[in-house]
Amino acid sequence: MKELCGMEQQESINITAAMEALCPLLNNPRRTIHQAEAFTSGIILLLLLQLILGSFRRQSASFLVQAGTWVTYTVSFPAIAYTLGLMQSSPVKNVMYPIWAVSLLMAAGCTNAVKVYELNDNRQWKRGLFNSLQYGTYASLICWLLFPYSMSIKGYLGPAVLSQAYFAHILSPAYVVTLLGSFVLNTGLMGKELACVLVELGYFRARRVAKFMKNLPADDGDGFDPARMKGYKYPVHIFGVGGELTIDQIWLCEGRLLSSGTVHSKELKDLCLAKSMYQLLKRRYYGMSFAEEHLDETRDFVFRGLLRTEGDYERAFRIVEMELGFCHDYFFTKHAIIFELETLFFFLFLVRIALIATCVSFVVKGTLSVKTLSPIIEVHSKKTDGIITLLVLAIFLLVEILQTAFYLASDWCKVSVTCRYVKTSWYQRNAFIEKLIGYISRFTILGYWKNNIGQYSIIPHITAADSSRDSRTVNRLQTVKRAIARSLIACDGPPTNGEGSFRRSGVLGEFSWALQGQSQAEVMLIWHIATEYCNMTPPTGDGEYLNGTTENEHDTNFNRNVSVSLSRYCAYLMNCAPELLPGYFGDTKLAMADVRREAKEVLRSWGVSSCRNIYQVMNGLQDQEEDGSIFLRGVKLGKQLEDKPSSAARWKILADFWAEKILYIAPSDNAKGHMELLAKGGELLTHIWVLLTHAGILKINREEDNNTVPRRQPSSQEDV
């Protein structure tokens, strides 16, 4: 009896506590509505911001773009879970909840421009799938508020199924909102996870490409022509069961769109070539071998095709830019999965647009109503709720339209319509189809990569302002690309540690000491310090070079800009992206820190307070033994270059060295590191790495090269 009384007392206490908890909701029920409105509006605005910033992410390494994308990507998920939980668990209900829940589902699926923030996020697809099911469950429970509880399951199966009442029921807010939610769930959340799975299981697609390349037939006697892609069966697109479309088929297509020889037709061919190169490059990310690595046609593809002359450097790097654009989209966006399911994507887009428009009409007409079996505190909608809901739906609609427009303007869509054109002979005979494809192919919104080259100097007081000032007067990136192309053509094969350029100039004996017995980081630091020293050296001579030849002022300025730009770019890589360079990145950063500290100490001991007297201090340092510090060896090298007969001579030597040096350090197996940086504006070194990969230069035995550099210093006459 006592136990029963105790239970009744405890039950009374619980009811009292429950009433106390519900009291704030009863007194101010709109507080919950305001919270849900604020979170929903903020999240959907973050979605729009994510679409805008994410679309420009590969073009910029700015803090605003990168941090903004990170915030929209990371903050949204906990906010979405909280808001859905708030609307589902709270006894306070509002007729706008289901529409807000569907909007949150879209935000949880991210935009097409951002499916993951970092490369490793692709591996979290299982956790993402669980979260998707959680979001879907919450949204389903919220959408259930609109279902009329008077409808029974028996009614769905009876004769009334085909009645007019049934069709009216199908067009009711309950079904429209639920249907929109299911479409958003499948194309948003599930599309995001499918895109991640595509990357994680992309190994099998890459293995198919590797097998295809390995089984290519040998030269049939007609030979390979890289200028016309004759004999090159690089796969542009791999169909599920229909085989492969190769690049030579694109080049041999007789349709007017591709055979006209116009600039537009060449651009389409180059775009398809970039797509085929992307298919081949993915093998490096998945750790597969290049069966065509040592073939002559692979080497000729770059040296006789993309870079037949130095003037072809713009086209070669443009194709590489497009190829890396495909890589970026494959790893960080949904464009790759849309490309695979393109027809379904556009169909679902049209359905979503129609359903969103219908939901807008429901809000405007005020036909939404809460109908549920559970007791609730229903808060009737006000005009403000309708305005906010319309704003949410408007942003929802805007995001859908922008995403579709961005895809239509993407390289993926252009390749898709070109492949359909080549595979369907009827398209090639239809003038309207050709004009339509031509219009789509010319439709462009976004660019590719940041149009600059990172700059950093180890010497104190050489400021970033100095680098940006030079960038305004000289197109650094184009100048550097031309010099790199010139050096690669001169090498006509694997580049060397700089000794190749010295041997061609006849100065190997003078400067071999600055290459031998040192790590690549130490070599670059020595030559970086020497380059900065020469950049402060007053001009000398009349342009006379080594063998009686002369260079005009334009050539000297070209070589100077190449030398300084590449020198500071290598210092920038050692400081900001050492994982892309040869050797252990920790040793590189340590060497960088030691040289920077020594430079500051030396200059501080002389009372240097500005860049005006740095040259005098460095010039006054006494020559050290060969085992001196890196900084002093760099100063010694700078003085040796200063002794050249003219400024033209020293800048020619430095430009040739740096152009070959950047080629020498580019080959590596760190494909993941290169792909990771694609979402941060990309790096010029990645573009060089890709170009060398397609030339069959995947690795360089740098240890062997260090051992073969002569330790004695033969006279320059011996080399000449």
N, C-alpha and C positions, 0 to 999 in steps of 0.2 A: 504493500500500500504506500509506504514511504517512497519507494522507488518510482511509482507511478506519479506521485505528486511532484517529485523532483524533475521528472521528464516534462510534466506540464509547465512547471516553472521555467525550465530551460527553453521550452518552445516559446513561451511568452517573451522571454528576454530576446530571443532571436527575431521575433516579429517586431519587437520594439526597435531593435537595432536596424532592421531592414527599413522600417518607416523613417528612422532618422537619416538613413542613407538616401532614401528617395525624396526626402524633404527638399533639398536644393533643386532637384529635377522638377518637382511639382511647383515650386515657387518661381523658378526661372527656367522653364523647359527650352527656351530658345537659345540658351547658352550652348547646349550641345549642337544645335543646328548651326550656330555661328562658327563653332570650332570645325565642324565638318566642311562648311563652306570655305572657310579660310584655308584649310589644308588642301582641299580639292583644287581650289583656284591656284594656290601656290605651286602645287605639284604639276598641274597642266601647263602653267607658265614655264616651269623648269623643263618640261618636255619640249616646248617650243625652243627654249634657249639651247637645250641639248642638240636639237636638230641643226640650229644655226652654227653653234660653235663646233660641233662634231664634224660638220661638213667642211669647215675650214681648218680642221685640226692638222691634217697632213701638210698644209701649206705654211704653217706657222709654229714656231717654237716659243712664242711669247707667253709670258706668265698668265696673261688674261685669258687666252684661249685654252691653254692646258689646264690651269686651275679651275676655270669656269666649267670645262667639260667634266673634270673630276668631281666637282661639287654636284653638278646635275646628275651624275651617274651614281654617286655613293649616298647622297642625302635622300634621294627619292625613295629608295627601297624601304628603309625603316619608317619613313613618313607614310608611305602607301599602306604598309601593314598596320600601322597605328590607326589610320583613318578608316580602313575597312573594318577593323575590329571595333572601333568606336561606333560606327553605324550599325553593325550587326548585333553587338551585345547590349547596347544601351536600350532601355525601354522607350526612349524618346524616338519617335519615327517621323519621317517626312516623305512626301510623295516624290521628292527629287532624289532621294537616296539611290535608287537603282541606276539612274542616269549618271550620277556622280561615280558610282561603283564601276560602271563600264568605262568611264573616262580614266579611272585609276588603273584599270586593267591594261589599257593602252599604254599608260605611262610605265607600268611594270615591265612591259615588253620592250621598252626602249625604242628609239627611232631606228630607221634603216641605216642612218649614218653612224650610229654607235651601238654595237651589240655588246662589246666588252671594252674596258678601259685599258687593260694590260693583256699581254699575250697569254700569260698563264691563266687568265680568267676563262679561257676556252676549255680548260680541263675541269672547271667546276660545273659542267652541264648537268650532272646528276643532282647536285644541290639546287641548281636553278630549276630543274624539273620539279623537285619537291616544293619549292617556293611557288612555282606556277600552279601546282595543284592546290596549294594553300590559298592563294589569291582567288583561284577559280571557285573554291568552296565558299569562301566569304561572299564573293559576288553573287553566287547562286542563291545563297540564303537571303541576301538583300533583295535580289530580283523577285524572290518568291512573294514579297510583299504585294506585288501587283497582280498575282494570280487570284482569280475569283474562286473563293473556297466553295461556292455552290456547285462548281463543275465537278463531276465525278469521273473516275476512269471509265466507268461503264458507258458514259455519254460519248466518249471518244470512239468507242467501238460499235456503237449502235447505228441505226439507219440515219440518224441525224448528222452523220459525218459529212455527207454531201449536201447538206441543207444550207440555205442562205445564212442561217444563224451561225453555223460553223465557220463559214468564210468571214463573217463579221467578227467572230471570235479570233480568227487568225490575224486579222488586222488590228486587234486591240493593242493597247500599250503594253500589256503583259508580254505578248508574243514578240512584238517588235523589239522591245528593249532586251528581252532574253536572247532573241536571235542575233541582235547586234553584239551582245556580250559574248556569245559563242564564236562569232566571226573574229572579234577582237582577240579572244583567247587563243584561237588557232593561228591567226596570222601575226599576232603580236608576241605573246608569250611563247607559244610553241615555235613560231618562226625564229625567235632568238635562240632557243635551245637547239633547234635543227641546224642553225648556222654554226653553233659551237660544235655540235656533233660532226658536221661536215669537216671541220678542221681536225678534230681528234681522230676521225676515221679516214681522213684524207690520205693516210698512208697507202691505203689500198688503191685509190685512184692514181696516186703517184707511182705505185708499183706497176700499175697497168701501163702508164706512160713509159716507165723504165723498160718494161718487157717489150713494148712496141718499138722503142728505139734500138734495143738490142737485136731484135729480129728483122731489122730493116735489110732489104736485099743489098748486096754489094753493087759497086759501080757496074752498070750494064754496058759500058763502053762509050756511051754518049757523054759521060763526064758530068761534072757539077758546074753550074754557073751561078755563083752567089748574087750577081747583079740582077738576074731574072728569077732567082729562087729555083732554077731548074735542078731537079734531083733532090731537093731538100723537102723531106716529108715530115717536117716538124708538125705535130698535131695542134691544130687551132682549137678544135672542140671535139670532145669524146662523147658520143651518144651512148645511151644505155645499151641498146642492142643493134644499133644501126651502123656501127663502125666509127671511123674517125674521119674528120675533115682536115686535110693537111694544108700547109702554107703554099705548096706548089699548085694545088688545085685553085686556091684563091688567085694566084698570079696568072694561071692559065685560063681563067674564066673569060669567056668571050662576050659576056653581057656588056652593054654600053656603059653601065655604071662603073665598071672596073677596068675596062679596056680602052677607055677614051683617052688616057694619058694626061688628063687634066690634073691640076694640083689636088683637087678633092679626091679623085680616084687614087692618087698616090698616097694621100693621107689615110684613106680607108685600108689600103694594103699594108701600110706601115703599122696601123693599129692592130690589124689581124696578126701581123708578124710579132708585135709586142705581146699579144695574147698567147701565141705559140711559145715564145721565149719564156713567158711566165709559167706555162705548163712544165717546161723543162727545168726551170729554176727551182720549183717546189721540191724537186728531188733532193736538193741540198738541205733543205729544212728537215726533211724526213731521214736524212743520213744515208741516202742511196748513192751509188756510184754513177758516173757518167760513162755510158758505154762508148760514146762518140768522142771521149776526151782526147785521144791521141790520133784521131783521124785527120788527114789533110784537109778534108772538106770543112771540118769544124774550125780549123785555123783560118781557112780561106773565107769562111763566113764573115769574120770580122775584118781581116786584113785585105780581102779582095772584094768584100761586099759592103759592109757598113762604113769602112774607112779606106776606100780606094784612094782617096786623096785627103790631104789635111783639111780642105774645105768642107769635107763631109762630116766634120765633127758635130755640127749642130743637129743633123739628122740622126746620127748615131746616138747622141745623148738624149735626144727627144724620144727615140724609141725606147731607150732604157727607162726614161721617166715614166712613160706609159706602162711599161712592164711592171715597174715597182708600184704604180698606181693600182694595178690588178692585185699585186701582193698585199698591199695595204687593205684593200677592200675585202680580200679573202679572209684575212686574219682579224680585222677589227669592225667590219660592217656586215650587213645582211645582204649586200648586193650579189654575192656569189650564190646564195641559196635562191634568191629571186631569179637569177639567170637560169638556174636549173629548173625552176617551176614558174616560168614567166607567164604562161597563159593563165594558170590558176591565180597568180598574183593580180593580174589585171581584172580578172573576173571578180575576185573578192573585193577589190578596190571599188568597183562599180556598185556592188551590193552594199558595201559599207556606206558609200555616199548616199544611196537611196534610203537606207535605214536611218542615217543621221538626219536627213531632211525630214523624214517622217517624225522622228523624235522632236525636232524643232516645232513641227505643227502641233504635236501633243502639248508641248509647253505653252505655246502661244494660245491655244484654244482652252487650256486648263482642263484637259480630259483625263489627267493622271489621277489615280485614287489608290489609297492604301486599303488592301483587303487581305486580312490574315486571320488565322485561327487563334493566335496568341493575343492575350490582353496587352495593350500598348498604351503609351501616352502619345497620342497623335497631335502634332503641332501643324496647324494649317499653314500653307504656303502664303507668303506675302509677295508683293510686287518685286521686292528686292531679291527674293529667292529665284523668281523667274528670270530676272535680268542676269543674275550670276550664272544660272544654268545655261542661258542662251550664250553667254560669254564663253563658258566652258565648251559648249558644243561648237561655237564658232572657231575656237582655237583647235579643237579636235578636227574639224573639217579642214582648217588651214594646214595643219600638220599632214593630213592625208594627201592633200593636193600637192604640197611642196615636196613630200617624199616621192610621189609619183613623177613630178617634174624633174627632180634631181636624178632619178633613175633613167628617165627618158633622155636626159642630157649626158648620161654617164657613158664611159667607154664600153661597158658591158652591153648596153642596149644597142650601141652601134655595131659591135661585133655580132650580136645576135641577129640583127636584121641583115647584115652582110652574109652571114652563114646561111640564112634562109634563102637569100637571093641566089647564092651559088648552088645550093642543093635543089632548088626548085626552078626548073627550066621555064615554067610558065611566067614566073616573075621577070625573067630576063627578056621576055617578049611583050611585057605590058608596060607601056609608057607611064601610066598613072602610078603603078607600083614603084617604078624607078624614081619618079619625082618625089613620092612619099618617103621612100628610104633615104633619098638624097637630102630631104629637109630634116629628117630625124638625125641624120649623120652630121649635119651642120649645127645642130642645136647644142650649145655648150653654155654652161653656167659657171662651173668651178675650174680652177687651174690645178696644177700638180703640186710642186714642192716650193719651199721657201727659196726665193731667188737671191740668195746670198751665201757667202762662205764664212764660217766661223773664224774669228781672229782673236789671237791672244799673244802677248809678248811676255817673255820671262824677265826682261829688263824693266826695272822699276821706272815709273814716270812715262813709259810708252803707253799712253792711255787708249781706251776704247774710242774716245772722241777722235783721236788721230786716225784710227782705222775707218771710222764712219766718214770722216772727211775725205779720205782717199776713195771711198766707195762712191761718193757723189761725182767725182771727176773721172773715174775709170770704171768701166763695167768689169768688175773683178772676175765674176764667175765665167763670163764668156771668154775672157782673156786666158784664164786658167784652163778651161776646157780645150781651147785651141792648142795651148802648149802641151797638154797631156796627150792629145791626139797626135801631135807632131812627134812627141817622144816615143809613143807606142809604135807608130809607123817606122821610126828610125830603128827601134829595137827589133822589129819584125819577128817577134818571138818573146820568150820569157824575159822580163826586165832584170837588170842587175842592181847591185847595191850602190849604184852611182858610178861604178868604174867603167861601165859601157860608155856613158856620156864623156867621161874623162879621156877614155881611149880614142873616141871619135874626135875630141878636141886636141889630143896630143899632150895632155897635162897629167896623165895618170901618175907619173913618177913624182910630181910635186905634191900631190894631195892624197896619195894612197894612205899616208900615215893617219889621216882623219877618218878612215873607214875600218881599219883592222883591229881585231882583238877587243871589240866592244859590243855591247848590246845595241839593238836598234834604237832604243830610247836614248842612249848616250850619244850615238852618232847624230841623231836628229837634234839633240840639244846643242851639241858642239857646232853644227852647221847653222842652227837657229841663232845662236849668239854671234857667230861670224856674219850672218846676213844682217842682223840688226846693227852690228858695227859698221858694215859697209854702207848701210842705209844712212848712217850719220856722217860718213866720210865725204868730204867735199869732192865734187866732180873733178876728174883729171883727164888729160889727153884730148885728142881730137877725134875720137871714134875709131882709132886704128885697133884692129883685132890682132890675132896671133900670127897668121901666115901672110901678112901684108894686105889682108882684106879689110874693108871698112864697113861700118854699120852707120846708118843714118840715125837721127835723133829718135825717130819713131820706134825703130827696132830696139834701141837702148831703153827707152821708156817701157816698151812691151816686156823686155826681159826683167827689168827692175820690178815692175808690177807683179809679174809671175813669181819672181823670187821671194819678194816680201809677202805676198799673199799666201803662197804655199808654205813658207816658213812659219808664219803665224798660224796657219791652219793646222799644221802638224803639232805646234805647241798647244793649240786649242784642243786637238784630239787627245793629247797626252793629259791635259787637264780635265776635260769634260767627258771623254769617251775612250778611256784607255783600254777597255775590253775589246775594242775593234782592232787594236794594234798587236804586232807580234810580241811574244813573251807574256809573262805573268803581269796582269794589270797592276798588282800591288807594287811590284818592283818599278814599274813605270812611274807611278805616282810618287814613290819614295825618291827616285832620281830627280823627278820634277821639283819636289819640295826642297831637296838638298841644294840644287842649283839656284833656286829662287832665294833661299836663305843666304847662300854665299854671295850672290849678286847684291843683295841688300846690305850685307855686312861690309863688303868691299867699298861700295859707293857711299855708305854712311860714314865709314872711316875717313873718307876724303871730303866729307861735308857737302855731298851732293844734295841739293834741294829741288832741282828741276832738271829737265832733259837737256838744258842748254850746255851744261859742262860735263855730261856723261861721256861724250866722245873724248874730251881731253883727259879724263880720268882713265878710261880704258886704254887710250893710246899711251899713257904714261906707265902702265903696268909693265914690270920687267918680264922678259921671256922666262918661262919655267921649263923644267925637264919634261920629257914626254909622259912621265907618270904623274903629272900635275893634275889639279882638279879639272872637272868638266868645264867650269866657267873660264878658267885660265887657258885651257886648250882651245876653247872657242875664240877667245881674244887673240891668241896666237894665230889661229887660222884666219881671222879677220885681217890681221896685219899682213899676213902672207898674200891675201887677195888684194890688199891695198897697194902692194908693190907692183901689181900688174900695170902695163904701160898706159891703160886708159880705163875709164869707167865702163866703156862698152865691153872690154875684155872680161872684167870681173863679173859683170851682170850676165854675160853670156854663159860663163862657167856656172854661176849659181842657178840660173834659170834651167839649164840643161840638167844639172844635178837634181834639183827639187822636182822637176817634172818626171824624171825617172824614179826618184825616191818614192814618190807617192804611188807610183805603179808597183814598186817593189814591196811596199808594206801592205798593199791592199789584199792580196790573196790570203784567205784564211778559211777555217772550217766553222767559224762562229756565225752560222746562218741565223741563229736565234737572236743574237745581239743586233745584227743588221735589221732583222724584221721588227724587233722591238722599237727601234728608233724611227721607223716609218711613221708612227703615230705622233711623233714630236717634230715634224718638219723634215725628217730625212737628213742624210749626210751625203756629201759629195763622194766620200770614200766608198759608200755603198754603191753608188752609180758606177764607180771604177771597178769595184769588186764584181758587179754583174757583168760588165763589159768583158772583163778578163775571163770570167767563167765561160761565157759563150765562145771565147777564143780557145778554150781548152786549157787555160792557165788557171788551175785550181789550187795548186800548191807550189811553194818555192822552198828549196832546201837552204835555208839561210845560214845554218851552221856550217854547211859545206862551203858556202860562198865566203864566209868569214875566214875559213882556213885557207882558201885559195888566194886571198889577197896578199900580195908580196909584202913582207915586213921590211925588206931593204928598200931604200929610196933611190931607185935608178934615176939617172939624169933625164931631163925632159928630151934630150936629143935621142936617147935610146928609144923612147916611145914614138917619137916622130919618125 
